[in-house]
Amino acid sequence: MINKVSHYFAIPLAIFSLLFMALKPGPKLDMSLYSTEGMEFDYTTSHELAMNTESNELAAPFHEHHAYFPYLGKSYNGFKEALAFKESRGNYFSVNTLGYLGKYQFGSETLKLIGIYNPNQFLYNPKLQEKAFLANAARNKWILRKDIKRSVGKTIGGVKITESGILAAAHLAGAGTVKKYLRSSGSYNFSDAYGTTVGHYMKKFAGYDTSFIVANKKAKARI
């Protein structure tokens, strides 16, 4: 009988002991040991690294009114990411109301010129989109090579002409349209369906280093 009574008291006592230990207040945590006060945090990439056109392929897009990291400056990557931000906010899967596709907003006819015949495959292949941008820029640079040589450094239509401005405008409106703008001293200032003009792109994307782009009449996008 005594053993049974002891058994009945032992179980509640064990439960009470466990609850007491679980609820017993522990030593006060000293939060000052975890303070970051006085520490310096600086995650900005160095200017030297940012200017390396080989190292920032997947960097966040650059835009003149927003702070993105790493800093891309006026490098080739800075150029293409700034242009991508203007075209689509850097969205690889964007399709606008006129059917232009991807991060850089390519039309299907332009894609054919650089060897891409399946727009749907193009839209879902970011690597191919990057290749397409470079191939199209290389092709435009070859078409406009004489105009680049003749016009860079001049002020036309109130805009100081640079190679990057010319290539950006060619991306917007085609190389032939840029030739007309330059050779008409800016009077032929074509605008697209959304009202963006060749002169605006000439100015907005001026001064980037586009020497990475090699002029190539037969440039194709291949992966």
C-alpha positions in Angstrom: 0.0 0.0 0.0 2.8 2.4 1.0 4.6 1.7 -2.4 1.4 2.6 -4.3 1.0 5.9 -2.3 4.6 6.8 -2.9 4.1 6.1 -6.6 1.1 8.4 -6.8 3.1 11.3 -5.2 6.3 10.7 -7.2 4.7 11.5 -10.6 3.2 14.9 -9.7 6.4 15.8 -7.8 8.5 15.0 -10.9 6.2 17.1 -13.1 6.4 20.0 -10.6 10.2 19.8 -10.5 10.4 20.0 -14.3 8.1 23.0 -14.5 10.0 24.8 -11.8 13.3 24.3 -13.6 11.8 25.4 -16.9 10.3 28.6 -15.5 13.2 29.5 -13.2 14.6 32.9 -14.3 18.1 32.6 -15.6 20.9 35.1 -15.4 20.1 38.5 -17.1 21.6 38.7 -20.6 24.0 41.6 -21.0 23.0 43.0 -24.4 26.0 45.4 -24.4 28.1 42.4 -25.4 26.3 42.3 -28.7 26.3 46.0 -29.5 27.6 47.2 -32.9 28.1 50.7 -31.6 31.4 52.2 -32.8 31.9 49.6 -35.5 32.3 50.8 -39.1 30.4 49.1 -41.9 31.2 49.9 -45.5 30.1 47.5 -48.2 30.8 49.7 -51.2 33.0 48.0 -53.8 36.2 49.8 -54.6 36.4 52.0 -57.7 39.1 49.8 -59.2 37.0 46.7 -58.9 33.9 48.4 -60.2 35.7 49.5 -63.3 36.7 45.9 -64.1 34.4 45.0 -67.0 35.0 41.3 -66.6 33.9 41.0 -62.9 30.4 42.5 -62.6 28.4 40.4 -65.0 25.6 39.7 -62.5 25.7 43.1 -60.7 22.6 45.0 -59.8 21.5 47.6 -62.4 22.8 51.1 -62.2 20.6 54.2 -62.5 21.5 57.8 -61.9 18.8 58.4 -59.3 19.2 55.2 -57.3 22.0 53.7 -55.3 22.8 50.1 -56.3 25.9 48.1 -55.3 28.5 47.4 -56.5 29.2 50.7 -58.1 29.6 50.1 -61.8 30.6 53.6 -62.9 31.2 54.3 -66.5 32.4 50.8 -67.4 30.8 48.5 -70.1 28.8 46.8 -67.4 27.7 50.2 -66.1 26.6 51.1 -69.7 24.5 47.9 -70.3 22.9 47.9 -66.8 22.0 51.6 -67.1 20.4 50.9 -70.5 18.6 47.8 -69.2 17.2 49.8 -66.3 15.8 52.4 -68.7 14.4 49.7 -71.0 12.8 47.3 -68.5 14.0 48.0 -65.0 16.5 45.2 -65.6 13.8 42.5 -65.9 14.8 39.6 -68.1 11.2 38.5 -68.4 9.6 41.8 -69.3 7.4 42.1 -72.4 6.1 45.6 -73.2 2.8 46.6 -74.9 4.5 46.5 -78.3 5.9 43.0 -77.9 9.5 43.9 -77.2 11.2 41.3 -75.1 13.5 40.9 -72.2 15.9 43.0 -70.2 17.0 45.0 -73.2 13.7 45.0 -75.0 14.5 43.4 -78.3 12.1 43.2 -81.2 11.8 39.9 -83.1 13.3 41.3 -86.3 16.4 42.6 -84.6 16.8 39.2 -82.9 16.8 37.5 -86.4 19.7 39.8 -87.5 21.9 38.4 -84.7 20.8 34.7 -85.2 17.9 34.3 -82.8 14.7 32.9 -84.3 12.8 31.7 -81.2 11.6 34.7 -79.2 10.1 32.6 -76.5 13.4 30.7 -75.9 15.2 34.0 -75.9 12.8 35.5 -73.2 13.5 32.7 -70.8 17.3 32.6 -71.3 19.1 35.4 -69.4 22.5 34.3 -70.6 21.3 34.5 -74.3 19.9 37.9 -73.6 23.3 39.2 -72.4 25.0 37.6 -75.5 22.3 39.3 -77.7 23.0 42.7 -76.2 26.7 42.5 -76.9 26.2 41.0 -80.4 23.7 43.8 -81.4 26.0 46.5 -80.0 29.0 45.0 -82.0 26.9 45.0 -85.2 25.7 48.5 -84.6 29.3 49.7 -83.9 30.4 48.2 -87.2 27.6 49.9 -89.2 28.3 53.3 -87.4 32.1 53.1 -87.4 32.5 56.0 -89.8 29.9 58.1 -88.0 31.6 57.4 -84.7 35.0 58.4 -86.0 33.5 61.6 -87.6 31.1 62.7 -84.8 32.5 61.8 -81.4 33.6 64.9 -79.6 31.2 67.2 -81.5 28.1 68.9 -80.2 25.1 68.0 -82.4 21.5 69.0 -81.6 22.7 70.4 -78.3 24.2 67.1 -77.3 27.9 66.2 -76.9 28.4 63.1 -79.0 30.1 60.1 -77.5 30.5 56.5 -78.7 28.3 55.1 -75.9 25.6 57.6 -76.7 25.6 56.6 -80.3 25.4 52.9 -79.4 22.6 53.5 -76.9 20.6 55.5 -79.5 21.2 52.7 -82.1 19.8 50.2 -79.6 16.7 52.4 -79.3 16.0 53.2 -82.9 18.4 51.3 -85.1 21.8 52.3 -86.7 20.2 53.8 -89.8 18.1 56.2 -87.7 21.2 57.3 -85.8 23.0 58.0 -89.1 20.2 60.3 -90.1 20.3 62.1 -86.7 24.1 62.7 -86.9 24.1 63.7 -90.6 21.2 66.1 -90.2 23.0 67.9 -87.4 20.3 66.6 -85.0 17.2 67.9 -87.0 16.1 64.3 -87.6 15.4 63.5 -84.0 13.3 60.3 -84.2 11.1 59.3 -81.3 9.8 55.8 -80.5 6.2 54.9 -79.7 6.6 56.0 -76.1 8.1 59.4 -77.1 11.7 58.7 -76.3 14.0 60.5 -78.8 17.4 59.6 -80.3 18.8 62.8 -78.9 17.6 61.9 -75.4 19.5 58.6 -75.5 22.5 60.3 -76.9 22.6 62.5 -73.9 21.5 60.1 -71.2 24.0 57.4 -72.0 27.0 59.6 -72.9 30.5 59.0 -71.6 30.5 55.3 -70.9 33.5 53.2 -71.8 32.3 51.0 -74.7 35.8 49.9 -75.9 34.9 46.4 -74.7 32.5 46.2 -77.7 34.4 45.2 -80.8 32.8 46.2 -84.1 31.7 43.1 -86.0 29.5 43.1 -89.1 28.5 39.5 -88.6 28.1 39.4 -84.9 25.7 36.6 -83.6 24.5 35.7 -80.2 25.6 32.2 -79.3 25.8 30.3 -76.1 
